[in-house]
Amino acid sequence: MALIKILYPTFQRNFEYACCRKLYNWLKVAPYQVDPQVEDEDDFDIREGVRVLSIAYSTERDVPAFCALLDGDGEVVEYFTSTLFVETKTSWREDERNSKEKDLNSLRKTIFSKKPHVVVVAGESREAMMVVDDVKSVINDLVDNEGFPSYKWELMDNELGILYMNCNKRGVVEVNKDDLMNALYLEFVNRTNEVGVDLNRAVQFSHTANIVQFVCAFGPRKAAFILKLLKSHNKQLESRAMLVFLHDKNFRWIDIDFFADMIPIFFEY
């Protein structure tokens, strides 16, 4: 009886709190701040956003590594794959050394042509430091020979990506699923309304549209309908009043006949 009425509810509350704090820490990350010395360069202007070159790899040899470039709007503009990112340039096999050199040349061309503001390497394992050394050698070569500014590289914890990749949709047995999801949704709502949402950007870039549902007074269906309405009319929001009008026009119904019966009738003599 004590387990059911006291301990289990306490465990559930503590578990929900721990999950919410974990989600809060994932969401509170601020946008990357570019070094002012890099920002002063004409080719590295940030008026259109920060360009990020990300590298993710697997410890399994038969799984290729991915190198993707994201523009300021979060769109993937270029990517290539490689199976030798974690190999050393001093491998005893000539084909591996040649392939490694080819991959580094592809990385160099991508950085030289697209000019990302930062290079991010996923901290999958100890081999990530080998990948970082390769990135540093490419950046130093561009700094010495092409006049590039010396900008940073970052080693990033990929726990969230691994969790998303390995997560299967299934019912939670130990914890009430609805209570846990409501608590997590509340974290999304709080963080979303602290920062704000650009609806015009959500219409233009579909990968940002999912965040609109966490705006206060919206929800999944209402957010999807408003975005669909804006896309179908090919228009952009110009003011908050326009959003209020769209919000009320499509989700409020007024019985005009009801008010007509209440209008007083005046007779003219």
C-alpha positions as a Python dict, from the first residue, in 0.01 Angstrom:
ca = {
    (1, 'M'): (0, 0, 0),
    (2, 'A'): (285, 240, 84),
    (3, 'L'): (450, 166, -250),
    (4, 'I'): (135, 239, -450),
    (5, 'K'): (20, 551, -264),
    (6, 'I'): (350, 713, -165),
    (7, 'L'): (665, 581, -333),
    (8, 'Y'): (542, 519, -689),
    (9, 'P'): (378, 865, -727),
    (10, 'T'): (696, 1022, -585),
    (11, 'F'): (911, 830, -832),
    (12, 'Q'): (686, 941, -1116),
    (13, 'R'): (704, 1309, -1018),
    (14, 'N'): (1082, 1293, -984),
    (15, 'F'): (1113, 1119, -1319),
    (16, 'E'): (894, 1379, -1492),
    (17, 'Y'): (1095, 1659, -1333),
    (18, 'A'): (1425, 1503, -1446),
    (19, 'C'): (1294, 1462, -1803),
    (20, 'C'): (1172, 1822, -1812),
    (21, 'R'): (1505, 1954, -1687),
    (22, 'K'): (1689, 1747, -1945),
    (23, 'L'): (1466, 1884, -2221),
    (24, 'Y'): (1509, 2236, -2084),
    (25, 'N'): (1888, 2204, -2104),
    (26, 'W'): (1862, 2084, -2463),
    (27, 'L'): (1637, 2374, -2561),
    (28, 'K'): (1816, 2658, -2383),
    (29, 'V'): (2118, 2652, -2618),
    (30, 'A'): (2161, 2996, -2775),
    (31, 'P'): (2255, 3053, -3142),
    (32, 'Y'): (2623, 3032, -3225),
    (33, 'Q'): (2810, 3361, -3181),
    (34, 'V'): (3057, 3428, -3461),
    (35, 'D'): (3398, 3571, -3375),
    (36, 'P'): (3394, 3947, -3454),
    (37, 'Q'): (3721, 3912, -3647),
    (38, 'V'): (3559, 3653, -3873),
    (39, 'E'): (3238, 3855, -3904),
    (40, 'D'): (3430, 4157, -4036),
    (41, 'E'): (3532, 3962, -4347),
    (42, 'D'): (3307, 4031, -4649),
    (43, 'D'): (3264, 3662, -4735),
    (44, 'F'): (3169, 3576, -4377),
    (45, 'D'): (2890, 3828, -4327),
    (46, 'I'): (2611, 3699, -4100),
    (47, 'R'): (2322, 3909, -4231),
    (48, 'E'): (2177, 3594, -4389),
    (49, 'G'): (2249, 3380, -4085),
    (50, 'V'): (2531, 3158, -3967),
    (51, 'R'): (2651, 2883, -4199),
    (52, 'V'): (2745, 2562, -4018),
    (53, 'L'): (2946, 2271, -4155),
    (54, 'S'): (2868, 1959, -3951),
    (55, 'I'): (3045, 1624, -3956),
    (56, 'A'): (2892, 1309, -3808),
    (57, 'Y'): (3039, 962, -3828),
    (58, 'S'): (2988, 611, -3697),
    (59, 'T'): (3234, 382, -3526),
    (60, 'E'): (3129, 100, -3760),
    (61, 'R'): (3345, 79, -4071),
    (62, 'D'): (3058, -11, -4306),
    (63, 'V'): (2853, 297, -4208),
    (64, 'P'): (2952, 612, -4400),
    (65, 'A'): (3021, 944, -4235),
    (66, 'F'): (2824, 1249, -4341),
    (67, 'C'): (2945, 1603, -4393),
    (68, 'A'): (2658, 1852, -4437),
    (69, 'L'): (2654, 2230, -4481),
    (70, 'L'): (2357, 2422, -4337),
    (71, 'D'): (2280, 2777, -4440),
    (72, 'G'): (2143, 3051, -4215),
    (73, 'D'): (1788, 2918, -4253),
    (74, 'G'): (1878, 2562, -4153),
    (75, 'E'): (1853, 2423, -4507),
    (76, 'V'): (2106, 2163, -4625),
    (77, 'V'): (2281, 2324, -4922),
    (78, 'E'): (2556, 2067, -4976),
    (79, 'Y'): (2670, 1733, -4838),
    (80, 'F'): (2896, 1440, -4916),
    (81, 'T'): (2967, 1103, -4759),
    (82, 'S'): (3285, 924, -4666),
    (83, 'T'): (3381, 597, -4502),
    (84, 'L'): (3734, 700, -4407),
    (85, 'F'): (3694, 1001, -4181),
    (86, 'V'): (3820, 804, -3883),
    (87, 'E'): (4113, 653, -4072),
    (88, 'T'): (4461, 795, -4034),
    (89, 'K'): (4660, 946, -4319),
    (90, 'T'): (4946, 708, -4233),
    (91, 'S'): (4750, 388, -4301),
    (92, 'W'): (4961, 103, -4436),
    (93, 'R'): (4710, 45, -4718),
    (94, 'E'): (4766, 271, -5016),
    (95, 'D'): (4400, 273, -5122),
    (96, 'E'): (4296, 395, -4776),
    (97, 'R'): (4558, 670, -4782),
    (98, 'N'): (4441, 784, -5127),
    (99, 'S'): (4076, 777, -5024),
    (100, 'K'): (4157, 969, -4707),
    (101, 'E'): (4338, 1235, -4910),
    (102, 'K'): (4045, 1253, -5150),
    (103, 'D'): (3801, 1307, -4861),
    (104, 'L'): (4018, 1583, -4716),
    (105, 'N'): (4030, 1752, -5057),
    (106, 'S'): (3649, 1738, -5075),
    (107, 'L'): (3631, 1890, -4728),
    (108, 'R'): (3877, 2162, -4828),
    (109, 'K'): (3681, 2248, -5143),
    (110, 'T'): (3357, 2267, -4946),
    (111, 'I'): (3504, 2501, -4686),
    (112, 'F'): (3676, 2713, -4951),
    (113, 'S'): (3368, 2753, -5171),
    (114, 'K'): (3089, 2775, -4911),
    (115, 'K'): (3285, 2951, -4635),
    (116, 'P'): (3107, 2823, -4323),
    (117, 'H'): (3135, 3028, -4006),
    (118, 'V'): (3204, 2725, -3789),
    (119, 'V'): (3282, 2354, -3830),
    (120, 'V'): (3112, 2117, -3585),
    (121, 'V'): (3222, 1757, -3525),
    (122, 'A'): (2995, 1510, -3346),
    (123, 'G'): (3161, 1365, -3037),
    (124, 'E'): (3072, 1006, -3118),
    (125, 'S'): (3386, 845, -2973),
    (126, 'R'): (3756, 898, -2909),
    (127, 'E'): (3812, 902, -3286),
    (128, 'A'): (3640, 1242, -3294),
    (129, 'M'): (3973, 1399, -3197),
    (130, 'M'): (4127, 1247, -3512),
    (131, 'V'): (3853, 1409, -3720),
    (132, 'V'): (3912, 1739, -3539),
    (133, 'D'): (4284, 1719, -3621),
    (134, 'D'): (4197, 1672, -3989),
    (135, 'V'): (3961, 1970, -3978),
    (136, 'K'): (4226, 2184, -3809),
    (137, 'S'): (4484, 2090, -4072),
    (138, 'V'): (4244, 2188, -4353),
    (139, 'I'): (4155, 2519, -4184),
    (140, 'N'): (4521, 2602, -4117),
    (141, 'D'): (4605, 2530, -4481),
    (142, 'L'): (4330, 2770, -4596),
    (143, 'V'): (4449, 3034, -4349),
    (144, 'D'): (4809, 3010, -4471),
    (145, 'N'): (4748, 2978, -4846),
    (146, 'E'): (4408, 3138, -4916),
    (147, 'G'): (4395, 3422, -4666),
    (148, 'F'): (4108, 3274, -4465),
    (149, 'P'): (4042, 3412, -4116),
    (150, 'S'): (4128, 3174, -3837),
    (151, 'Y'): (3785, 3063, -3715),
    (152, 'K'): (3679, 2802, -3467),
    (153, 'W'): (3579, 2440, -3474),
    (154, 'E'): (3346, 2286, -3217),
    (155, 'L'): (3317, 1937, -3070),
    (156, 'M'): (2950, 1877, -2995),
    (157, 'D'): (2773, 1623, -2777),
    (158, 'N'): (2545, 1420, -3005),
    (159, 'E'): (2340, 1257, -2729),
    (160, 'L'): (2016, 1413, -2853),
    (161, 'G'): (2073, 1290, -3209),
    (162, 'I'): (2152, 937, -3093),
    (163, 'L'): (1843, 934, -2871),
    (164, 'Y'): (1622, 1048, -3159),
    (165, 'M'): (1775, 789, -3394),
    (166, 'N'): (1729, 496, -3156),
    (167, 'C'): (1390, 595, -3013),
    (168, 'N'): (1099, 370, -3105),
    (169, 'K'): (738, 472, -3059),
    (170, 'R'): (592, 249, -2795),
    (171, 'G'): (388, 278, -2481),
    (172, 'V'): (549, 366, -2151),
    (173, 'V'): (467, 104, -1894),
    (174, 'E'): (623, 243, -1577),
    (175, 'V'): (514, 607, -1617),
    (176, 'N'): (183, 749, -1731),
    (177, 'K'): (249, 854, -2090),
    (178, 'D'): (-5, 1137, -2099),
    (179, 'D'): (131, 1302, -1784),
    (180, 'L'): (488, 1281, -1909),
    (181, 'M'): (404, 1415, -2255),
    (182, 'N'): (202, 1703, -2110),
    (183, 'A'): (497, 1802, -1893),
    (184, 'L'): (735, 1788, -2191),
    (185, 'Y'): (492, 1982, -2411),
    (186, 'L'): (477, 2249, -2143),
    (187, 'E'): (855, 2290, -2166),
    (188, 'F'): (826, 2341, -2542),
    (189, 'V'): (548, 2596, -2490),
    (190, 'N'): (747, 2790, -2230),
    (191, 'R'): (1066, 2803, -2437),
    (192, 'T'): (880, 2885, -2759),
    (193, 'N'): (692, 3178, -2609),
    (194, 'E'): (1006, 3309, -2440),
    (195, 'V'): (1186, 3334, -2774),
    (196, 'G'): (899, 3393, -3018),
    (197, 'V'): (815, 3247, -3358),
    (198, 'D'): (837, 3405, -3703),
    (199, 'L'): (531, 3268, -3885),
    (200, 'N'): (651, 3396, -4223),
    (201, 'R'): (972, 3199, -4181),
    (202, 'A'): (774, 2892, -4076),
    (203, 'V'): (575, 2917, -4399),
    (204, 'Q'): (886, 2959, -4610),
    (205, 'F'): (1091, 2684, -4446),
    (206, 'S'): (888, 2374, -4369),
    (207, 'H'): (1143, 2229, -4126),
    (208, 'T'): (1065, 2517, -3885),
    (209, 'A'): (686, 2482, -3905),
    (210, 'N'): (650, 2228, -3624),
    (211, 'I'): (739, 2488, -3362),
    (212, 'V'): (427, 2696, -3441),
    (213, 'Q'): (202, 2450, -3258),
    (214, 'F'): (365, 2550, -2928),
    (215, 'V'): (258, 2914, -2956),
    (216, 'C'): (6, 2996, -2684),
    (217, 'A'): (-358, 2946, -2791),
    (218, 'F'): (-259, 2751, -3102),
    (219, 'G'): (-201, 2377, -3086),
    (220, 'P'): (-126, 2122, -3360),
    (221, 'R'): (-448, 2151, -3563),
    (222, 'K'): (-486, 2527, -3540),
    (223, 'A'): (-119, 2588, -3626),
    (224, 'A'): (-136, 2353, -3925),
    (225, 'F'): (-453, 2522, -4051),
    (226, 'I'): (-309, 2875, -4024),
    (227, 'L'): (12, 2774, -4203),
    (228, 'K'): (-191, 2601, -4473),
    (229, 'L'): (-407, 2912, -4510),
    (230, 'L'): (-105, 3139, -4548),
    (231, 'K'): (52, 2907, -4804),
    (232, 'S'): (-268, 2873, -5008),
    (233, 'H'): (-318, 3252, -5027),
    (234, 'N'): (54, 3309, -5091),
    (235, 'K'): (65, 3594, -4843),
    (236, 'Q'): (282, 3704, -4553),
    (237, 'L'): (179, 3840, -4217),
    (238, 'E'): (243, 4213, -4200),
    (239, 'S'): (118, 4282, -3848),
    (240, 'R'): (-12, 4113, -3537),
    (241, 'A'): (-358, 4246, -3612),
    (242, 'M'): (-362, 4040, -3930),
    (243, 'L'): (-275, 3728, -3732),
    (244, 'V'): (-552, 3801, -3482),
    (245, 'F'): (-796, 3843, -3771),
    (246, 'L'): (-694, 3509, -3925),
    (247, 'H'): (-708, 3345, -3585),
    (248, 'D'): (-1057, 3472, -3507),
    (249, 'K'): (-1203, 3450, -3854),
    (250, 'N'): (-1143, 3079, -3893),
    (251, 'F'): (-1205, 2959, -3540),
    (252, 'R'): (-1490, 3182, -3423),
    (253, 'W'): (-1851, 3163, -3534),
    (254, 'I'): (-2100, 3441, -3468),
    (255, 'D'): (-2472, 3392, -3506),
    (256, 'I'): (-2578, 3717, -3675),
    (257, 'D'): (-2947, 3632, -3648),
    (258, 'F'): (-2913, 3617, -3272),
    (259, 'F'): (-2793, 3978, -3260),
    (260, 'A'): (-3054, 4085, -3514),
    (261, 'D'): (-3328, 3981, -3274),
    (262, 'M'): (-3174, 4195, -2999),
    (263, 'I'): (-3152, 4517, -3203),
    (264, 'P'): (-3422, 4760, -3083),
    (265, 'I'): (-3666, 4873, -3348),
    (266, 'F'): (-3742, 5246, -3368),
    (267, 'F'): (-4051, 5374, -3544),
    (268, 'E'): (-4042, 5702, -3728),
    (269, 'Y'): (-4343, 5927, -3692),
}
